[in-house]
Amino acid sequence: MTSGTQPPQYLITGERGAGKTTFCSGLVTAVRSRHPGLLVAGILSPKVFVGGQEHAIDAVDLASGQRRRLARRRALPAATESATPRWEFDAAALAWGEGVLRSATPCALLVVDELGPLELEHGEGWPAGLQAVDGGAYRVALVVVRPTLLPPARRRWPRAQLLSVSDPEQAVAAARETAAALTPLLSRP
């Protein structure tokens, strides 16, 4: 799917709770509606709320629809130096997600939600997500990163365009607009 140059990449960023995953989910829905049969692959990582509080993070395989519990919120932040002090990740779910991302390409739309400190600073978590984006076997890639991790993400993908999400209430409408703008890129052979 590459033609000698890297296909378009978009870094989706925003503060915690800004609607990054909602944006990606809305974009996937809009793309599938506009382009039935187009292969959309990768992972979404929606938060799970209990009583209005963040309780867990799931991982959803966009190609198959399978869902796994990826992480649980720690009762107290980790006392040791942890890359993820608020979340305790499930090793089996991380390995499953790594397999999903390893087999996600080639595809038309690659979504990796999200690459965080585990991947960008420690080489852990989902390195296959980094490799899938680097490999370029897609028409368009969306990569979710927190604002604090934009510097290493921009170094790794200097041509990536930045899409900032700041309002979860507007995320789905913005996703529909972005899906319309991506149509020429996703429609090419």
WOPE-V252574 format. One record per helix or strand of 2 or more residues. SS is the DSSP state (H for helix, E for strand). FROM is the first residue (numbers start at 1). TO is the last residue. If there is no record, write none. Layout:
<<SS/FROM/TO> <SS/FROM/TO>>
This chain:
<<E/8/13> <H/20/34> <E/40/44> <E/47/50> <E/53/61> <E/67/73> <E/87/89> <H/91/102> <E/109/112> <H/117/122> <H/127/135> <E/140/144> <H/147/156> <E/161/164> <H/171/187>>
